């Protein structure tokens, strides 16, 4: 059964037997986990990082950004988690999935590059 309303629980570790409709958030492991909102029972893990998902907690509800695209599951469900609710999105084509994965990989590659110190000021000083 598709989940519309969700609840969240902050935990150190994810439970062995997760409950449908609960998003577990582990700050220790910088990730969130829930069972797919379509009801298929697959575990969905979303790593929280600048190149992964961001979690917003407003004191009462959580939101995850960007959307959850379960492209490797048979259900291929696609949804957003916004303020403890599932906001269903349209199904993506095979081409859109490939483009999205490429975009995600590019963002991860950029985030993994070592940062240079000094920025623009360092570059200006080198031109002297």
trRosetta pair geometry for C-beta under 8 A, 3 or more apart (Angstrom, degrees):
i j d omega theta_ij theta_ji phi_ij phi_ji
1 20 8.0 69 62 170 92 152
1 39 4.8 140 42 -99 29 144
2 37 6.4 39 -159 147 68 79
2 38 5.8 -25 -103 -136 80 41
2 39 5.8 -84 -65 -21 37 111
2 86 7.3 -143 169 91 91 153
2 88 7.6 -2 -171 -76 138 131
3 6 6.1 67 152 -77 125 84
3 20 6.4 -166 -74 169 125 92
3 21 4.8 -179 -132 -94 130 78
3 37 4.3 -105 50 -149 104 80
3 39 7.1 155 -24 -62 79 77
3 86 5.4 112 100 -18 80 143
4 85 6.4 -11 164 -155 65 83
4 86 5.5 -114 -130 45 32 101
5 21 6.9 25 94 -156 65 118
5 84 6.8 18 -166 139 66 92
5 85 6.1 -32 -108 -108 49 73
5 86 7.8 -90 -37 8 15 86
6 21 5.5 -163 -121 -171 58 65
6 22 7.0 148 -169 -100 82 21
6 23 5.6 40 166 -15 132 104
6 34 7.3 -17 -145 -136 131 152
6 37 7.6 -62 -74 -106 118 114
6 81 6.5 -25 29 -144 160 106
6 84 4.8 -146 73 -169 83 64
6 85 6.4 -168 17 -84 91 20
6 86 6.4 104 -33 -39 112 84
7 21 6.3 49 16 137 84 90
7 22 5.3 -26 71 -109 88 72
7 23 7.4 -170 91 24 38 74
7 84 6.3 26 -102 -152 31 120
8 22 7.1 134 -110 -165 24 65
8 23 4.6 -30 -106 69 80 96
8 24 7.6 161 -160 -86 63 21
8 25 6.0 20 -175 -11 111 115
8 61 7.3 122 6 -155 126 46
8 62 4.6 79 -63 9 163 127
8 84 6.2 -110 -17 -100 98 98
9 22 5.7 3 2 -174 113 115
9 23 7.4 163 23 81 66 48
9 24 5.5 -25 70 -110 93 66
9 25 7.1 175 84 22 41 77
10 25 5.1 -37 -106 73 63 101
10 26 7.8 133 -164 -89 59 33
10 27 6.9 7 -157 -15 107 102
11 14 6.6 117 91 -89 138 35
11 15 7.2 -93 -148 -36 169 81
11 24 5.1 -22 21 -165 127 104
11 25 7.0 134 25 65 71 45
11 26 5.6 -44 82 -82 76 81
12 26 6.2 54 175 -135 20 98
12 28 5.2 33 -153 2 69 146
13 26 6.4 48 -98 -109 22 138
13 28 7.5 -43 -62 66 59 136
13 29 7.5 77 -108 -16 57 132
14 18 6.8 -29 179 -72 98 112
14 24 5.2 121 -120 104 79 149
14 26 6.4 -81 -48 -35 76 131
14 33 4.8 9 -113 47 138 149
15 18 5.3 141 69 -79 102 58
15 19 7.8 27 64 -12 147 77
15 24 6.8 -164 7 -87 87 156
18 22 6.4 -152 -176 70 89 107
18 24 6.4 -110 -122 -16 114 129
18 33 6.8 -122 -89 124 151 106
18 34 7.0 178 167 -143 145 37
18 35 5.5 172 102 -39 122 99
18 43 6.9 117 21 -109 143 97
19 22 4.5 53 74 8 97 128
19 35 7.8 -127 105 3 24 124
20 35 5.3 -65 -105 63 60 138
20 39 7.3 28 -139 -117 132 66
21 35 7.9 -20 -11 53 37 104
22 34 6.5 -169 92 -125 45 92
22 35 8.0 51 49 14 69 93
23 32 5.7 6 176 -180 100 118
23 33 7.5 159 -159 79 57 33
23 34 4.3 -41 -103 -68 65 125
23 62 6.3 -129 89 72 139 136
23 64 7.7 -149 -158 -31 150 124
23 81 6.5 93 -78 -161 154 155
23 84 7.8 -144 21 -119 123 67
24 32 6.6 159 83 -160 50 62
24 33 4.9 -17 61 62 103 85
24 34 6.7 163 14 -74 71 63
25 31 8.0 -169 -147 103 51 38
25 32 4.8 -20 -101 -105 70 91
25 55 6.4 110 -132 -147 129 159
25 62 6.7 -171 -52 -107 143 164
26 29 4.3 18 114 39 127 98
26 30 7.4 -50 100 1 79 18
26 31 5.7 4 57 61 100 73
26 32 7.4 175 21 -89 67 39
26 33 7.6 18 0 4 106 102
27 30 6.8 26 -163 -80 38 51
30 47 6.6 37 117 -165 90 73
30 48 4.6 -127 176 62 76 95
30 49 6.5 67 151 -62 129 81
31 45 5.8 6 173 -175 130 93
31 46 6.3 159 -161 81 77 47
31 47 4.9 -41 -101 -107 99 49
31 48 5.8 -163 -88 1 34 84
32 45 7.4 162 84 -154 45 49
32 46 4.8 -10 59 59 92 101
32 48 6.6 79 -13 -48 89 107
32 53 7.1 -76 29 89 113 141
32 55 6.2 134 -41 -86 131 128
32 62 7.8 168 -116 149 148 149
32 64 6.4 -125 55 -90 154 131
33 43 6.1 -7 -168 -172 108 100
33 44 6.7 159 -152 82 56 52
33 45 4.9 -15 -100 -102 91 71
33 46 7.4 -176 -77 19 42 70
34 37 7.2 23 123 -56 127 80
34 43 7.7 160 87 -152 25 58
34 44 5.5 -17 65 58 72 102
34 81 7.9 126 15 -85 156 149
35 41 5.9 -33 -163 -141 119 34
35 42 6.9 133 -157 71 67 35
35 43 6.3 -50 -101 -96 58 50
35 44 7.1 111 -154 10 11 89
36 39 7.2 -72 98 18 89 19
36 40 5.0 -8 74 47 138 96
36 41 6.9 -15 37 37 100 17
36 42 4.6 37 -18 58 124 87
36 43 7.7 -92 -27 -56 78 6
36 44 5.4 112 -78 -35 65 116
36 70 5.8 34 -121 -84 120 164
36 73 6.4 126 -87 -150 154 176
36 75 6.4 130 155 53 152 149
36 77 5.9 126 -176 40 112 139
37 68 7.6 110 7 76 116 143
37 77 6.5 -162 63 142 82 151
37 79 5.6 -62 58 50 142 157
37 81 7.9 177 -51 -81 142 94
37 86 4.6 148 -169 -111 154 146
38 70 7.7 -118 1 42 124 150
38 75 4.7 168 75 177 159 151
38 77 4.0 -152 -41 -70 127 148
40 73 6.4 131 89 172 156 131
40 74 7.1 175 -146 63 149 93
40 75 4.6 -132 -40 -36 147 137
40 77 7.5 -165 -1 -15 123 126
42 70 6.9 124 84 -158 138 137
42 73 5.0 -146 28 -115 169 131
42 75 7.5 -155 14 17 128 120
44 68 6.1 37 180 -162 147 133
44 70 6.3 -78 -101 -91 117 111
46 52 6.8 146 174 162 70 110
46 53 4.3 4 168 12 114 151
46 64 5.9 39 118 -158 166 144
46 68 6.8 -82 -76 -102 128 101
47 52 4.1 -93 91 -142 87 166
47 53 6.7 137 77 24 43 89
48 52 6.0 -148 -121 89 10 122
48 53 5.6 -60 -100 79 57 80
48 54 6.6 87 -150 -116 85 30
48 55 5.4 -36 -115 -10 132 108
49 52 4.0 69 43 18 88 107
49 53 7.6 61 31 40 58 47
49 111 7.4 108 141 159 110 155
50 111 5.3 169 93 -132 109 131
51 104 7.8 110 169 -171 90 69
51 107 5.0 162 -143 129 93 93
51 108 4.3 121 159 -99 145 59
51 110 7.5 159 -99 64 122 80
51 111 3.7 -128 -49 10 123 157
51 112 7.5 -30 -15 -36 160 78
52 108 8.0 52 -61 -95 67 100
53 64 5.1 -4 -179 -170 131 100
53 65 6.5 146 -159 72 76 37
53 66 6.8 -117 -112 28 77 54
54 64 7.3 154 76 -154 45 51
54 65 5.1 -17 56 61 94 93
55 62 6.0 -23 -168 -163 96 111
55 63 7.4 150 -158 76 48 48
55 64 5.9 -20 -100 -99 66 70
56 62 6.6 147 78 -157 53 56
56 63 4.5 -7 55 54 106 97
56 64 7.9 -163 19 -73 76 26
56 65 7.2 36 -11 -2 109 110
57 61 7.6 -172 -143 92 53 34
57 62 5.2 -21 -94 -99 73 80
58 61 5.7 4 41 52 107 75
58 62 7.9 -173 10 -86 75 32
58 63 7.9 44 -21 -3 104 103
58 83 7.3 -10 18 -110 135 87
60 84 8.0 -82 128 -11 76 133
61 83 4.2 46 124 -156 153 60
61 84 4.1 -109 -142 -11 103 104
62 81 7.1 2 108 135 88 116
62 83 7.7 159 67 -114 25 24
62 84 6.3 85 40 -64 65 74
63 80 7.9 3 -161 163 92 97
63 81 6.1 171 -146 110 47 73
63 82 4.9 24 -124 -127 108 47
63 83 5.7 -3 -67 -41 102 50
64 68 6.9 45 97 -50 134 100
64 80 7.4 -170 73 -168 78 62
64 81 4.4 42 27 57 101 112
65 80 7.6 14 -99 -148 63 102
66 80 7.9 -81 168 -111 49 91
67 78 6.2 34 151 -176 130 81
67 79 6.5 -178 -162 100 97 21
67 80 4.8 -68 -108 -79 82 75
67 89 5.8 -1 -146 -9 150 154
68 77 7.6 7 109 107 100 91
68 78 7.1 179 90 -145 59 41
68 79 5.6 -11 56 65 100 71
68 80 7.1 159 10 -98 79 26
68 81 6.7 48 -16 -18 122 97
69 76 7.9 -6 -178 -169 74 67
69 78 5.0 10 -113 -114 72 91
69 92 6.6 5 -142 6 126 137
69 97 7.2 -180 160 -120 135 84
69 100 6.6 11 56 131 169 156
70 73 4.2 -14 155 24 111 122
70 75 6.2 14 97 77 132 97
70 76 6.1 -169 89 -133 78 23
70 77 4.9 25 36 52 122 76
70 78 7.1 -142 23 -69 72 51
71 76 5.8 34 -121 -130 41 85
71 92 7.4 -40 -95 62 106 124
71 97 4.8 134 -131 -146 139 124
71 100 7.8 167 -48 77 148 128
71 101 7.4 -103 62 -59 162 113
73 76 6.3 -170 76 -57 76 39
73 77 7.0 -21 77 17 131 84
76 91 6.3 64 117 -144 112 102
76 92 7.6 -125 170 47 114 81
78 88 7.5 85 88 -167 64 62
78 89 4.4 -78 123 75 99 105
78 90 6.8 -19 79 82 133 32
78 91 6.1 155 15 -106 124 41
78 92 6.1 115 -69 -13 157 94
79 86 5.1 -4 172 -169 144 93
79 87 6.2 149 -169 74 83 47
79 88 5.0 -43 -106 -108 101 46
79 89 5.6 -179 -97 9 36 86
80 86 7.5 141 73 -161 50 46
80 87 4.2 -17 61 62 102 107
80 89 6.4 87 -19 -39 86 113
81 84 7.6 13 -180 -101 91 18
81 85 7.4 156 -156 73 53 38
81 86 6.4 -29 -101 -99 64 57
81 87 7.6 -175 -84 18 15 84
82 85 5.7 -33 74 63 72 89
82 87 5.0 17 18 -13 119 127
92 96 4.0 -126 -171 91 106 127
92 97 5.2 134 111 -57 125 78
92 100 7.0 -21 -168 -11 165 142
93 96 4.7 98 51 5 76 102
93 97 7.1 -135 95 -6 42 86
94 97 5.7 -54 -153 33 32 114
94 98 6.6 31 152 -18 65 104
95 98 5.8 -54 -149 35 33 110
95 99 6.3 30 154 -15 66 107
96 99 5.7 -55 -145 41 32 111
96 100 6.1 34 155 -21 65 108
97 100 5.7 -56 -147 37 28 112
97 101 6.4 27 156 -18 64 106
98 101 5.9 -56 -149 36 29 109
98 102 6.4 30 153 -19 64 107
99 102 5.7 -55 -148 36 31 113
99 103 6.3 33 153 -20 65 107
100 103 5.6 -53 -146 36 31 113
100 104 6.3 32 154 -19 65 105
101 104 5.6 -52 -146 37 32 112
101 105 6.3 33 154 -20 65 105
102 105 5.8 -55 -148 36 30 110
102 106 6.4 32 153 -20 64 105
103 106 5.8 -53 -149 34 30 112
103 107 6.5 29 153 -18 63 105
104 107 5.8 -55 -150 36 32 110
104 108 6.4 31 152 -18 65 106
105 108 5.6 -54 -148 37 33 112
105 109 6.3 38 152 -23 65 104
106 109 5.6 -52 -148 33 31 114
106 110 6.5 31 154 -17 64 104
107 110 5.8 -53 -149 36 32 110
107 111 6.3 30 153 -17 65 108
108 111 5.7 -56 -145 39 32 111
108 112 6.2 29 156 -21 65 110
109 112 5.9 -61 -147 36 28 109
109 113 7.1 43 152 -38 61 94
110 113 6.0 -39 -160 6 35 115
116 119 7.2 145 95 -71 92 40
116 122 7.1 -135 143 68 110 154
117 122 6.9 112 108 -53 58 150
118 121 5.7 -119 -179 75 75 87
118 122 2.5 64 137 -46 132 128
118 123 7.5 147 123 -19 107 61
118 125 7.7 -84 -175 28 130 124
119 122 6.1 121 53 15 33 100
119 123 7.4 -67 136 -1 39 100
120 123 5.6 -57 -152 37 37 113
120 124 6.3 37 153 -21 70 104
121 124 5.8 -54 -148 35 31 111
121 125 6.4 31 155 -19 65 106
122 125 5.9 -56 -150 35 30 111
122 126 6.6 33 152 -24 63 104
123 126 5.8 -54 -153 28 32 112
123 127 7.1 34 152 -25 63 103
124 127 5.9 -54 -159 25 36 114
125 128 6.3 -22 -173 -15 45 114
